[in-house]
Every structure is written in structure tokens, then in C-alpha cells.
Amino acid sequence: MHNSGATQRKTYIAPARHAKAAAKAEPTGEALERRRKREEFERERAEHARTLADARRHMFSHFKLWTVCPDRRCKRAQSCRGDVEQCLNQRWHPLVPQDLKAFVHKALGYQADGHSALEAARLAQDDMQRHIEAAKRVDEKYPQGVRTPVPAAAPPAPAPAPPRVEPPWRGPRIRFP
């Protein structure tokens, strides 16, 4: 059935060069596999970052770092609610004693190995005690310290400046019109 008054639409067929470009744009085979692996890696990395931030936030809340935090959200919630990296660098590292950080690190390592929290704390405490006793034995054996201070060497004398060579005097500069 042909409608005499209506114009017929022609179907547009893309030139071959556009079809080839479209085929190249869609990854296939190895390129598709690389893209899939990269996206999977990015998802896993983001998940790991979220898990790490949540664990640090919980630890900072447990140690009540929110009491010294300038962020109002943390004080209001009485737990860590701000930027975890900022809290790590500005409050955890400078304010928490080194031996406590070492204890927490060891306890978390034992927990990662499958020990319960109480058992991990006991093992970490025993390990810390062994290290303290070993340090005392070293201090008794070497009262001046293991390393003797090396006297500071005098800074080397600066090299003499090369003699200054003056260019020969050429007289006044004269311009001709």
C-alpha cells in the first residue's frame, strides 16, 4: 500500500568508516579482559580503603581521640566522625605513646592470625614484655649505649674562589649617527 501524498523516509546507512570506528571503540578479547580486571581491582581497592577507614575510625573512637578533635561532629557524636587520615596524622601519631601503638599493632596482628581479642591482647602483652626485658639486658650489657656517638667532623673548608679576571679596559663607548 503506497501513500501517494506522503514522502518516504530513507533509512540511513552509516558509511563503512563509521562502522569500523565503532567496532574499534568497543573493546573485545584481551582489551575487554584488561578493562574488566582493572575495574575489579579498583572496586577491591575502594572496598579495602573503606574497611581500613572504618577500622581506624573505630580504633580512634575507642581511644577517645574525639576529646581532642577540633571537629564538632566528633565531639557531638562522642566518636570519630571526621576525616580519618587527618585524625591519623594530627592526633594518633603525635598524641598516642609509641609503646601503646606497638601494642595495638601486635594485638591486631594476632587477631588477623585468628586469635580472639582477649587472647591477642594477652599474646601482645607477653611479646611487649619480652621486648622490654631484652632492652633492659642490652642496657645492662652496654651502659654507654650500643652505639657510641661519633664526633662530628668539621665541615670542609669552602673551596677558594677562582681569581677574578677583569676584562681589558676598552675605553668609552662612542655612538656614530
PyMOL commands that set and color helices and strands:
alter all, ss='L'
color gray80, all
select helices_A, chain A and resi 16-25+30-62+65-68+72-77+84-95+98-112+117-141
alter helices_A, ss='H'
color red, helices_A
deselect
rebuild
show_as cartoon
